[in-house]
Amino acid sequence: MKKTSIKIKKQIFLFAFLATTVCSTVLNAQDMPGESFTLTSEYMKGDRKIQIVLPKNYNEDTAYDVQYMLDPNWGMKRRKFLLDFMQGHAMSPKIILVGVVSPDRTSDMTPTNMKNFPTSGNAENFIDFIGKEVKPFVTSKYKTTDHHIFAGHSFGGLCVMHALLRSPEYFDSYLVGDPSFWYDNQFLVSMAKEKLKHTEGKVLFIGARKGRAYTGMGIDAMEDVLKEHAPDNLDWKIIAYEDETHNSVSYKLNYDGMKFISQEFRNKSLRFIPEQGEIISGMPLTVYQMGASDALRYTTDGSEPNFTSKFLKDSVSISKPLTFKVKVPTKRSSRLPAISGEFVEGKKHKGIKKSKRFIQGLKYTYYEGDFNKLPNFDTLKVIKKGTVTDGFSLASFPKKELFSCVFSGYFEAKSSGYHYFGLSSDDGLKFYIHDKLMISNDWKHAAYAEKSTVIYLEKGLHPIRYEYFQHKDGAEINLQCKIPGKAPSLLGFDKFWHKPSKN
């Protein structure tokens, strides 16, 4: 028994040494990006520094999530780089990063006083300082959403978990890096048994190391408590990484943790093709997933997808009018609805036989004005008319900005069946076929905003119309099409025809 006790004490001492020494050896290794502020704190009995980094292209018209991180001296530059990467690839929302500086991290981040750590035990005041003083300062100075993330590593991870258990009202998501749950005879593990019931709707990610460190840090004990006591809608996850050190593991866990925390954001960018359109009852069409999520689920009855809904792998066949919804379900209190598309009862649209009266290309009518959305063209003065035969030729128009135009003619269906149409534009664009509005992309935006639809066309020519406006900066129209029996491709002007005007 004595030998076992000595071994455990030695192991605890080793992890205590890591938590207080290994991190502190690199605390001053990085310059902190962003702007520094000094707050006079009632809870900390003096002045405290925070560091704030705004996301790229920050503007006061947009609301931003906020992440509060501990030990910014050590990891803020790396975390900013990671967030920039994830935001640039639509993997997380744009985030205001707030670094909370600790002159004595042992004091600030530990929940109780231990003899071996003379200054320890001030975490409750520190948590209140962040929740009641730092957070209000940030939300009064910047435009923020209602989503606040708290992140820390080692003793910082211990503090973040303490905040979840003690004051869950302060933050919404918790990113806990290789936490020192061994501290004070696993004080937080015991606390979690009672307090986890108050963490409904929160998001918790814990990243750790595999092997002896997983047990030595007390993470296995916390995992057991989470399995038994976590409420159903606490969305939590633990990943243990192989072949990592106490410091190196932070690279992986911060990336995976932000992916996990940002799942609701990523749900917003899910796509399927077609997004809506016409379907003929009894004539199936295929809906394709545009992504690579193995967790994506769908419904066809208008309900929100959940963990019992069917998986959407590569594609699914539908054969009647319905509401199609997709989502990666989570346990958390969802802020965003599923991506939804309406498929209405359609018909077989007859085509016109092509003859020598038709010439390749589209007609256009050009107008000028300061448009934020597509105008009523009947009220505008026509500036120019003409035809385009090998592209929309936006750069050739009299003005590069502040104009609008209508392109009209016929689309040639070379065989009968479902035709999928897609488009993206900078700025607004509407697509009509047989005088029916099929796609509306009518707002100021860059060309990333793609839309798609489907319609059954019989062989022949079908009247089409594209209405477009350009406000400022780039001008762009991109068209895609999937015709029966063929792979999706760019929609070329060889499929467009028009009748020349009579002089």
Secondary structure, DSSP 8 states (H G I E B T S, - for coil): -HHHHHHHHHHHHHHHHIIIIITGGGTTSS---SEEEEEEETTTTEEEEEEEE--TT--TTS-EEEEEEE-HHHHHHHHHHHHHHHHHTTSS--EEEEEE--SSHHHHH-SS-BTTBTT---HHHHHHHIIIIIHHHHHHHS-EEEEEEEEEETHHHHHHHHHHHH-TTS-SEEEEES--TTHHHHHHHHHHHHHGGG-TT-EEEEEEESTHHHHHTTHHHHHHHHHHH--TT-EEEEEEESS--TTTHHHHHHHHHHHHHTHHHHHHT--EESSSEEE-TTS-EEEEE-S--TT-EEESBS----TTSEE--SEEEE-S-EEEEEE---SS--SS--EEEEEEE---B--B---TT-EESEEEEEEE---SS---GGGS---EEEEESSS--GGGSS-SSSEEEEEEEEEEESS-EEEEEEEEEES-EEEEETTEEEEEE-SS--TT-EEEEEEEE-SEEEEEEEEEEE-SS--EEEEEEE-TTS--EE--GGGEEE-----
